[in-house]
Each structure stands twice: as C-alpha cells, then as structure tokens.
Amino acid sequence: MDRNILLDLIPAYALGALDPDERTEVEAFLATDEEARTLLAEYQAFTDSLVLTTPARRAPAHLNADLRQRLAASRPQPAAVPKPEPTLVPPAAATPAPARPALQRRRPTWVPYVAAAAMIALVFAAVLLLRSKPAPPDDPAQRYEWIMSQDNIRHIPIAASDPSPNTEGELVLTADGQYGVIEVWQLPPIQTDQTFQLWLIDDQGAHSGGLLEFPQTQGPNYINVPLTKPADDYKAIGVSIEPSGGSPKADGPSGPRIFGISVSA
C-alpha cells in the first residue's frame, strides 16, 4: 500500500476504526517508519484529551457492526467484467498469463470525515471552556465588584426601618439570580452583647442567613447573601439586631429590624 495512504489511515487507526487487513498493514508500517509513529502518538494524545472532556457512556452493542456496514457500503464496488467465451488453443500456442498488476488501494472516502469530526469536537471543547465562568470571590467586597462587572445585573434599594432611618444601600444580583451582595451604609451602633443577623424570607417563612460583623458602622460594608435558590424565589431579605448568639426564635428575628429589601418583582 502506498506510504501516503498509510499515513492517511493513522487517524482511523488511533480511533480503532480500521478493518483487520488495514490494521495489519498500518502496524507493519509503524514498525519501520519513525514519522508514522510520531504522528500516531500525536493523534492518540488528541483522542485521549477528548475522552477527558466528555462524560463516559457505554457504547451501544450494535455500534461496531453498524460502523463496519457503513464503511463497507461507502467503498466503491468493482465494475462487473463480462466473462470471455472459452477458446480452444493448441498446447504449443499457449502463452503464460501476464503477471497481474498490484492492486492500487484507493484512499478511503471516510478518512476526511474522521479528521473533520475530530476538529469539530476540539472546537466544541474550546467553546465550552470559553463559556465557563470563573467562580466569584468569597470576600464580600470583591464579590460586589465582580457582580458589578457583569452584564444585566439587578439593583434593589434598601428600605430602612425606624430604628435606623439613615441606613441606605442596595442589593446587587447577577442576571441569573444566583449571586447577590448587599452594600450598606450608616449602620446603627450596637452593644457589645449584640450582633446583626441576616434573614431570607420565602413562602415557608424566615430563615437565618448568618450573624454579621462589620468593620465600620459608617460603611461601606458588604454582605454576601447565601442564596440556595434563585433570588426571585425569595420574597424579601433583611437585617435585624439580635443578642450575641443570634435570635432565640427559630422562625425569625426577635430584635428590631434595621432594613429590608423586597426581592419579588
């Protein structure tokens, strides 16, 4: 088989898509050709990387047989040659049959499709990597800046309560409602045995979002909102003043509300 055809068969060999005769010829070729072995190593590394980017699935039992049937159907069939009528030739006039020329193997028509499929898979993997978003930072101030750099974010202002009429700020949410941070200014002073507590309210009631510590009452201060579901599934978010260990009530605040945020559109 021509060397160029053997080189063209190496991608299919790396994918295990050759018939036994082709595989035997390619393996004999690999044993004697350094360039072919280098090319095979490159294709094997490429196919291994594709396996790592896609979830493993068991192939259907019929896949191998279907592939071979389609390859066989795509190969050109030799044209029918009419059988000559027998003629009587005297023994002395008989001449030896000419040597049959070596069969020229045609380049398989499916080889370009194997390369095209590999290229499509590579482009698809690259698109997935480009579209994947990095995780937001844990620090509340940095996460606030991260959200502010996104497109189509939501801004919901704080509604201050009577104990702290000067408190102001806003809740910023990513467009998908998965991440939110509150920026707040002018918090009221509290006693050493008191703390601030965050609350998230949904159809089932109020749930604690954790106890809060702020480095300064004037601000700005930032609060990561621990959203366990999209923001629109909540009715409101608020902050109250509680004893140092948090509200003694399991279903909501016990102290004065500092501010609230109406989340539902």
PASEDO-70104 format. One record per residue (C-alpha): x, y, z. Coordinates in nm, 4 decimals. Layout:
% PASEDO-70104
         c1         c2         c3
          X          Y          Z
...
This chain:
% PASEDO-70104
         c1         c2         c3
     0.0000     0.0000     0.0000
     0.1249     0.3491    -0.0852
     0.3012     0.5310     0.2018
     0.0766     0.8373     0.1748
    -0.2345     0.6202     0.2044
    -0.0860     0.4507     0.5102
    -0.0220     0.7912     0.6689
    -0.3827     0.8898     0.5968
    -0.5030     0.5766     0.7766
    -0.3223     0.6602     1.1024
    -0.6060     0.8817     1.2460
    -0.8539     0.5996     1.1890
    -0.6059     0.3529     1.3420
    -0.5830     0.5718     1.6541
    -0.9648     0.5618     1.6768
    -0.9782     0.1828     1.6225
    -1.1814     0.2255     1.3034
    -0.9822     0.0049     1.0610
    -1.0694    -0.3408     0.9362
    -0.8263    -0.6258     1.0241
    -0.6369    -0.6137     0.6909
    -0.5856    -0.2374     0.7093
    -0.4834    -0.2585     1.0734
    -0.2217    -0.5248     0.9907
    -0.0730    -0.3111     0.7110
    -0.0631     0.0015     0.9287
     0.1028    -0.1828     1.2182
     0.3709    -0.3213     0.9847
     0.4233     0.0304     0.8503
     0.4519     0.1752     1.2052
     0.7239    -0.0763     1.2875
     0.9522     0.0688     1.0191
     0.8573     0.4369     0.9894
     0.9568     0.6885     1.2600
     0.7404     0.9690     1.1197
     0.4358     0.7424     1.1279
     0.4978     0.6555     1.4943
     0.5284     1.0243     1.5831
     0.2043     1.1023     1.4000
     0.0264     0.8176     1.5798
     0.1439     0.9462     1.9185
     0.0020     1.2911     1.8394
    -0.3386     1.1505     1.7383
    -0.3505     0.9227     2.0451
    -0.2787     1.2195     2.2722
    -0.5550     1.4149     2.0987
    -0.8133     1.1351     2.1308
    -0.7180     1.0880     2.4995
    -0.7831     1.4592     2.5623
    -1.1273     1.4300     2.4002
    -1.2153     1.1466     2.6380
    -1.1345     1.3708     2.9371
    -1.3657     1.6482     2.8145
    -1.6758     1.4315     2.7683
    -1.8708     1.2182     3.0180
    -1.8196     0.8431     2.9837
    -2.1023     0.6426     2.8325
    -2.1355     0.2794     2.7366
    -2.1476     0.2432     2.3577
    -2.4497     0.0601     2.2094
    -2.3772    -0.3071     2.1392
    -2.4614    -0.2642     1.7715
    -2.2273     0.0318     1.7144
    -1.9238    -0.1660     1.5942
    -2.1262    -0.3690     1.3425
    -2.3100    -0.0595     1.2176
    -1.9821     0.1246     1.1623
    -1.8333    -0.1592     0.9603
    -2.1502    -0.1911     0.7492
    -2.1445     0.1813     0.6685
    -1.7749     0.1736     0.5799
    -1.8273    -0.1265     0.3551
    -2.1210     0.0438     0.1829
    -1.9139     0.3594     0.1207
    -1.6354     0.1741    -0.0614
    -1.6642     0.1639    -0.4423
    -1.7668    -0.1717    -0.5856
    -1.5607    -0.3064    -0.8783
    -1.7359    -0.2918    -1.2140
    -1.8617    -0.6229    -1.3473
    -1.6404    -0.7656    -1.6234
    -1.8088    -0.9975    -1.8752
    -1.6659    -1.3461    -1.8717
    -1.4986    -1.4291    -2.2103
    -1.6100    -1.7310    -2.4083
    -1.3632    -2.0205    -2.3827
    -1.1500    -2.0813    -2.6918
    -0.9522    -2.3879    -2.7877
    -0.5816    -2.3146    -2.8154
    -0.3327    -2.5776    -2.9206
    -0.0901    -2.6629    -2.6401
     0.2090    -2.5299    -2.8335
     0.0446    -2.1940    -2.8898
    -0.0452    -2.1394    -2.5259
     0.1348    -1.8463    -2.3667
     0.1825    -1.7793    -1.9961
    -0.0706    -1.5394    -1.8438
     0.0727    -1.1935    -1.7822
     0.1520    -1.1069    -1.4229
    -0.1419    -0.9370    -1.2508
    -0.0572    -0.5762    -1.1644
    -0.0531    -0.4910    -0.7965
    -0.3927    -0.3708    -0.6730
    -0.3898     0.0040    -0.6144
    -0.5643     0.0746    -0.2884
    -0.7876     0.3730    -0.3139
    -0.7793     0.6231    -0.0287
    -1.0864     0.5504     0.1878
    -1.3545     0.8123     0.1338
    -1.4326     0.8306     0.5051
    -1.0832     0.9420     0.6180
    -1.1613     1.3170     0.5718
    -1.4769     1.2728     0.7787
    -1.2767     1.1288     1.0713
    -1.0500     1.4351     1.0679
    -1.3487     1.6696     1.0384
    -1.5249     1.5039     1.3337
    -1.2117     1.5375     1.5459
    -1.1827     1.9067     1.4568
    -1.5494     1.9701     1.5443
    -1.5014     1.8009     1.8819
    -1.1953     2.0170     1.9503
    -1.3813     2.3383     1.8628
    -1.6769     2.2326     2.0807
    -1.4473     2.1704     2.3778
    -1.2835     2.5105     2.3263
    -1.6241     2.6825     2.3192
    -1.7209     2.5149     2.6470
    -1.4002     2.6352     2.8095
    -1.4529     2.9902     2.6853
    -1.8128     2.9965     2.8034
    -1.7397     2.8599     3.1515
    -1.7462     3.1335     3.4149
    -1.4937     3.1529     3.6982
    -1.6310     3.1183     4.0490
    -1.6912     3.4534     4.2232
    -1.4547     3.5543     4.5058
    -1.5578     3.4758     4.8631
    -1.4680     3.8184     5.0044
    -1.7926     4.0242     5.0086
    -1.6339     4.3464     4.8789
    -1.4563     4.1624     4.5972
    -1.7716     3.9713     4.5099
    -1.9612     4.3012     4.4936
    -1.7083     4.4331     4.2399
    -1.7285     4.1016     4.0493
    -2.1068     4.1297     4.0223
    -2.0836     4.4947     3.9202
    -1.8635     4.3904     3.6261
    -2.1330     4.1547     3.4923
    -2.3980     4.2355     3.2329
    -2.7697     4.2843     3.3071
    -2.7332     4.2943     3.6859
    -3.0214     4.3948     3.9112
    -3.0116     4.6779     4.1680
    -3.2658     4.6703     4.4520
    -3.2509     4.9535     4.7065
    -3.2610     4.9088     5.0835
    -3.5718     5.0193     5.2735
    -3.4555     5.1489     5.6151
    -3.6637     5.0820     5.9269
    -3.7456     5.3196     6.2117
    -3.4566     5.2269     6.4452
    -3.2099     5.3255     6.1724
    -3.3641     5.5822     5.9350
    -3.0260     5.6866     5.7907
    -2.9272     5.3369     5.6750
    -2.9005     5.3153     5.2967
    -2.7582     5.0888     5.0309
    -2.8608     4.8301     4.7756
    -2.8687     4.4635     4.6879
    -2.6965     4.3753     4.3590
    -2.7822     4.0467     4.1869
    -2.6354     3.8656     3.8875
    -2.8690     3.8321     3.5899
    -2.9380     3.4659     3.6700
    -3.0158     3.5443     4.0350
    -2.7527     3.3011     4.1636
    -2.5259     3.5507     4.3439
    -2.6056     3.8603     4.5465
    -2.4241     4.1108     4.7697
    -2.5657     4.3893     4.9858
    -2.3762     4.7189     5.0084
    -2.4885     4.9090     5.3179
    -2.4011     5.2471     5.4751
    -2.4818     5.4173     5.8061
    -2.5492     5.1200     6.0325
    -2.6641     5.1995     6.3864
    -2.4243     5.1348     6.6763
    -2.4905     4.8220     6.8827
    -2.3850     4.6986     7.2290
    -2.1021     4.4507     7.2832
    -2.3566     4.1804     7.3685
    -2.5475     4.2352     7.0444
    -2.4955     4.1350     6.6811
    -2.6515     4.1858     6.3403
    -2.8327     3.8917     6.1821
    -2.9279     3.8383     5.8167
    -3.2678     3.6930     5.7223
    -3.4041     3.5470     5.3995
    -3.7828     3.5215     5.3706
    -3.9640     3.2885     5.1304
    -4.3027     3.1136     5.1191
    -4.2020     2.8919     5.4134
    -4.1088     3.1834     5.6412
    -3.7873     3.3491     5.7618
    -3.4532     3.1667     5.7553
    -3.1315     3.2875     5.9153
    -2.8585     3.3895     5.6710
    -2.5967     3.4077     5.9465
    -2.4589     3.6511     6.2026
    -2.2796     3.9606     6.0700
    -1.9760     4.1584     6.1793
    -1.8948     4.4946     6.0254
    -1.5571     4.6680     6.0480
    -1.7181     5.0140     6.0496
    -2.0680     5.1451     6.1058
    -2.0391     5.4272     5.8503
    -1.9563     5.1980     5.5604
    -1.9432     5.0872     5.3064
    -2.0000     4.7376     5.4415
    -2.0727     4.4332     5.2265
    -2.2841     4.1250     5.2977
    -2.2699     3.8049     5.0942
    -2.6268     3.6799     5.0565
    -2.6267     3.2967     5.0825
    -2.8791     3.2198     4.8076
    -2.9620     2.8497     4.7973
    -3.2055     2.9060     4.5080
    -3.2628     3.1839     4.2523
    -3.3260     3.5227     4.4118
    -3.6777     3.5518     4.2646
    -3.7814     3.2532     4.4785
    -3.7452     3.4748     4.7878
    -3.9890     3.7418     4.8992
    -3.7544     3.9627     5.0989
    -3.4158     3.9938     5.2699
    -3.3488     4.1874     5.5892
    -3.1159     4.2530     5.8831
    -3.2058     4.2772     6.2499
    -3.0267     4.3455     6.5794
    -3.0097     4.0327     6.7974
    -2.8376     3.9035     7.1134
    -2.4751     3.7998     7.0607
    -2.5684     3.4380     6.9877
    -2.8388     3.5283     6.7394
    -3.2164     3.5361     6.7619
    -3.3628     3.2990     7.0239
    -3.6544     3.2456     6.7858
    -3.6094     2.9725     6.5280
    -3.8577     3.1232     6.2829
    -3.7470     3.4872     6.2627
    -3.5884     3.7896     6.4290
    -3.6545     3.8838     6.7893
    -3.4989     4.2326     6.7814
    -3.5579     4.5487     6.5798
    -3.5297     4.5350     6.2008
    -3.2622     4.7634     6.0591
    -3.3591     4.7409     5.6940
    -3.5441     4.5212     5.4474
    -3.5211     4.4514     5.0742
    -3.8211     4.3451     4.8675
    -3.6844     4.0853     4.6238
    -4.0006     3.9706     4.4443
    -4.0562     4.1660     4.1249
